[in-house]
Amino acid sequence: MGTGPVTGLPGALAGALDGKVALVTGTSPNIGGVLASGLAAAGAQVACNDVVEATAADRVARIEAAGGEALAVPFDVTDAEAVAAGVAAVLERWGRIDVLVNCAVRFDTMGILDMPVERFRRQIDIILGGAFLVTQAVARSMVERGIGGSIINILSTAAWQGQAGNVGYSTGKSGLINFTRSVAMELAPHGIRVNGFTPTATMPDEPELADRFRTAVARATEAGTMAFENLNPWPRLPTPSDYVGPVVFLASDASTLMTGSNLTIDGGALAKYWPQIPARPAAANGDDA
Ligand SMILES: NC(=O)c1ccc[n+]([C@@H]2O[C@H](COP(=O)([O-])OP(=O)(O)OC[C@H]3O[C@@H](n4cnc5c(N)ncnc54)[C@H](O)[C@@H]3O)[C@@H](O)[C@H]2O)c1
């Protein structure tokens, strides 16, 4: 087992989370796991959650191999008792939780005409019910200790735009936007900040996952339903490592007074006038195409 992909932590944020404890849900080898490694690289002790025990354990091993401190807390974010036990385990180990990243998700790409309601309900429960339960348990622990904190809800560009054939995901993620605002308003008096973080279609850092993603992109392009490579203003898609700096910033005291807000790292996708096909000059913006 290697130390995992480069964390993407900018030098200016080294030590930004020294002395802080973070809990990340859904620490797959894609985005959540890389964020957990990035928070650890910035100095945090990191509790890695996933419903798949081996996934959480793998991320802990990678963080430890890189010299960080981590704890596996496998639980299903929709199971109230399991969430309470998982959060209690983190508090028992480190005495506090300063940072929560709600990242767990189930991708179930179906549309309104075909999606069985049970699948819609399960997807919404993981995205919204999970964020509710884990945020509630962690926020209560912060309030009890009077320590303040930072809660980051991972959104998606699909939270801000309507995606055909992805009704559960789009609905759940857009629900997280106002969950973020509502909880931010309630927790502000306690010094707890709550923000959204918006990634977009992401090229995985892990080579095997990247191959799978390229295949999916090629299929969508062939089917004529998506054109990831042509329509994003930036000449390449973001990778999980690109998200580390911004998420560490949201987690750290560098973003004090930022709450009820959102940070978008999408290469300009949401800002683009919809019919525009972006220019592709050679070595645009000094980045690789
Ligand atoms: N991958 C992308 O292109 C992309 C784009 C925009 C936003 N996002 C968002 O980024 C986040 C991470 O995406 P990813 O691609 O790394 O996803 P992923 O599918 O690789 O990881 C999600 C993890 O959540 C875990 N999980 C599922 N149900 C759970 C439950 N009930 N309790 C606990 N864990 C559970 C899974 O086991 C998995 O390890 C998600 O919130 C996703 O919506 C991803």
The ligand as a MOL file (V3000), in Angstrom:
LIG
                    3D

  0  0  0     0  0            999 V3000
M  V30 BEGIN CTAB
M  V30 COUNTS 44 48 0 0 0
M  V30 BEGIN ATOM
M  V30 1 N -16.4820 12.3620 -8.7080 0
M  V30 2 C -16.9590 13.4530 -9.2440 0
M  V30 3 O -16.7760 13.6890 -10.4540 0
M  V30 4 C -17.7140 14.4410 -8.4000 0
M  V30 5 C -18.1710 15.6280 -8.9960 0
M  V30 6 C -18.8450 16.5670 -8.2100 0
M  V30 7 C -19.0750 16.3010 -6.8710 0
M  V30 8 N -18.6290 15.1370 -6.3290 0 CHG=1
M  V30 9 C -18.8860 14.9120 -4.9070 0
M  V30 10 O -17.6730 14.6290 -4.2460 0
M  V30 11 C -17.8930 13.6870 -3.2010 0
M  V30 12 C -16.9860 12.4790 -3.3830 0
M  V30 13 O -17.1990 11.9240 -4.6720 0
M  V30 14 P -16.3800 10.6500 -5.1450 0
M  V30 15 O -16.3570 10.6520 -6.6180 0
M  V30 16 O -15.1230 10.5710 -4.3820 0 CHG=-1
M  V30 17 O -17.3750 9.4960 -4.6930 0
M  V30 18 P -17.0770 7.9410 -4.4500 0
M  V30 19 O -18.2630 7.1900 -4.9490 0
M  V30 20 O -15.7430 7.5700 -4.9650 0
M  V30 21 O -17.0240 7.8680 -2.8610 0
M  V30 22 C -18.1680 7.9290 -2.0680 0
M  V30 23 C -17.9060 7.1110 -0.8240 0
M  V30 24 O -19.0620 7.2260 0.0260 0
M  V30 25 C -19.2500 5.9570 0.6160 0
M  V30 26 N -20.6350 5.8080 1.0600 0
M  V30 27 C -21.7190 5.5200 0.3080 0
M  V30 28 N -22.7990 5.4150 1.0940 0
M  V30 29 C -22.3870 5.6260 2.3690 0
M  V30 30 C -23.0430 5.6290 3.6140 0
M  V30 31 N -24.3470 5.3670 3.7080 0
M  V30 32 N -22.3190 5.8950 4.7310 0
M  V30 33 C -20.9730 6.1450 4.6390 0
M  V30 34 N -20.3080 6.1280 3.4760 0
M  V30 35 C -20.9990 5.8840 2.3470 0
M  V30 36 C -18.8940 4.9540 -0.4770 0
M  V30 37 O -18.6110 3.6730 0.0450 0
M  V30 38 C -17.7010 5.6190 -1.1380 0
M  V30 39 O -16.4760 5.1650 -0.6150 0
M  V30 40 C -19.3610 13.3210 -3.2470 0
M  V30 41 O -20.0660 14.0750 -2.2950 0
M  V30 42 C -19.7670 13.6940 -4.6550 0
M  V30 43 O -21.1190 13.9990 -4.7670 0
M  V30 44 C -17.9710 14.1940 -7.0640 0
M  V30 END ATOM
M  V30 BEGIN BOND
M  V30 1 1 1 2
M  V30 2 2 2 3
M  V30 3 1 2 4
M  V30 4 1 4 5
M  V30 5 2 4 44
M  V30 6 2 5 6
M  V30 7 1 6 7
M  V30 8 2 7 8
M  V30 9 1 8 9
M  V30 10 1 8 44
M  V30 11 1 9 10
M  V30 12 1 9 42
M  V30 13 1 10 11
M  V30 14 1 11 12
M  V30 15 1 11 40
M  V30 16 1 12 13
M  V30 17 1 13 14
M  V30 18 2 14 15
M  V30 19 1 14 16
M  V30 20 1 14 17
M  V30 21 1 17 18
M  V30 22 2 18 19
M  V30 23 1 18 20
M  V30 24 1 18 21
M  V30 25 1 21 22
M  V30 26 1 22 23
M  V30 27 1 23 24
M  V30 28 1 23 38
M  V30 29 1 24 25
M  V30 30 1 25 26
M  V30 31 1 25 36
M  V30 32 1 26 27
M  V30 33 1 26 35
M  V30 34 2 27 28
M  V30 35 1 28 29
M  V30 36 1 29 30
M  V30 37 2 29 35
M  V30 38 1 30 31
M  V30 39 2 30 32
M  V30 40 1 32 33
M  V30 41 2 33 34
M  V30 42 1 34 35
M  V30 43 1 36 37
M  V30 44 1 36 38
M  V30 45 1 38 39
M  V30 46 1 40 41
M  V30 47 1 40 42
M  V30 48 1 42 43
M  V30 END BOND
M  V30 END CTAB
M  END
